[in-house]
Amino acid sequence: MIREYRTCEFTTLSNGSPQTWPVSPLLLKDGRFLIATNIGLPQKALNVRRNPKVSLLFSDPTGSGITEPGAILIQGDAISDDHIVADISSEPDLAALAETVFARQPAGSFMISRPGRRLFPYYCIRILIYVTPRRGYLWPARDFTRPPEQIDIKELQRVV
Amino acid sequence: MWSEAAKELAEFREAVLTALDPAGYPVSVRQMAPRYDPGTGEFTVVWPSGLSVAEGPATVLCHSHDEKLWKIKQMQIKGRLQRRADQWVFISTDFRRLPGSQLGVFWRMARDMRRAGRRYLERRGLEMPTVNWKALQALRNGTSAKDE
C-alpha cells in the first residue's frame, strides 16, 4: 500500500492546528519517507521547521491496482532544512521520487513544458522533507470503524 | 453559513478527519459519507477504539484524483474535535470556497505560487537558481521509454 498508493494525506502542524495535504511520498531504504514540496508551496516545510510532528495516512487506493485495499497511518518526526534543490541530478532520492510521479501522473509533465515553466517558474525548485516514522497503524480492510493493528515500523526498512 | 461547505462535502464519498493525539501528533482517519449538518457545521465522528485522540483543533480534507493522478479535486474545512456525551463531534470553524471553475483554480494557484516563490527567495537573500531542465526531461523521457 505504501509503495503503490498514489497519494497519502500528509499532516503538519501550524500554530497547533493540523493542516493536511494530499502528497506523493517516497519510502526510502532506511525506512524514512521523502516528501518534496516547492518554494511556491513552502508551508509544509515551514510548519515542520517549527513543529516536527507529522502524520501520513495511506488510505486512497485509486490507481494503485490493489484490489483488497487497506489503510496505514504513520506518525513521525519530520525535518526540512533551508536547502533548496534546483538540480535534480544532485539528489538521487528526489530523482527517484520524480521518476515515480512522472510515470504515475503523465499530465504532470506540463510543469516542465515551456508554458508550464512560465506559469509555474518555482515549481521545480524543491524543498525536501524527511519523515522518520515513530508509530504505525494498519486497518487491513480499510474499515475505520474497527480498531487498528499496530505496525512494527522497523518493517518499513524491508519494503524497498 | 455552512451550506456551501455541506454542498462541496457532499461531492465526495469520504472525508479524511485529522486531529491531534494526547502526545501532540496528528492522527487521521477516514469518515465514510459523514452526515454534515449545514445548519450547525457539525457532524458526528466515528472514531476507532484503540487509536488515541484528544479534543482540540481538527481539519477535514476531501480529495480525489483519477487513475492517472489527474482531475484532482479537493476541499477542506477547519474546525475542532469535541467530546460530547459519549460521542466525538467535528465542529466547523472556517471554510473557504475555491473558485467555481477549474480554470479559476489553476490561475489562482499559478499566481499564488509565483508570489510565494518570489517571497521565499527574497527573504533568504537568494537569487533565482538555474533549474536543471535537461535532467528533468531526461527523467521524463526515461519514464516514457520504459512505458513503450
Interface residues (C-beta under 8 A of the other chain):
Chain A: R6 T7 E9 T11 T12 L13 G16 S17 P18 Q19 T20 W21 P22 S24 N38 I39 G40 L41 P42 K53 V54 S55 L57 S59 D60 T62 G63 A71 L73 Q75 D82 I84 A86 D87 I88 S89 A95 A98 E99 V101 F102 A103 R104 Q105 P106 A107 G108 S109 I112 R117 L119 F120 P121 Y122 Y123 C124 I125 R134 R135 Y137 W139 R142 F144 T145 R146 P147 P148
Chain B: V16 T18 A19 L20 D21 A23 G24 Y25 P26 V27 S28 V29 R30 Q31 M32 V46 P48 S49 G50 L51 G56 P57 A58 T59 L61 H63 S64 H65 D66 E67 K68 L69 W70 I72 Q74 Q76 K78 A110 D112 M113 R114 A116 G117 R118 Y120 L121 R124 L126 M128 P129 T130 V131 N132 W133 A135 L136 Q137 L139 R140 G142 T143 K146 D147
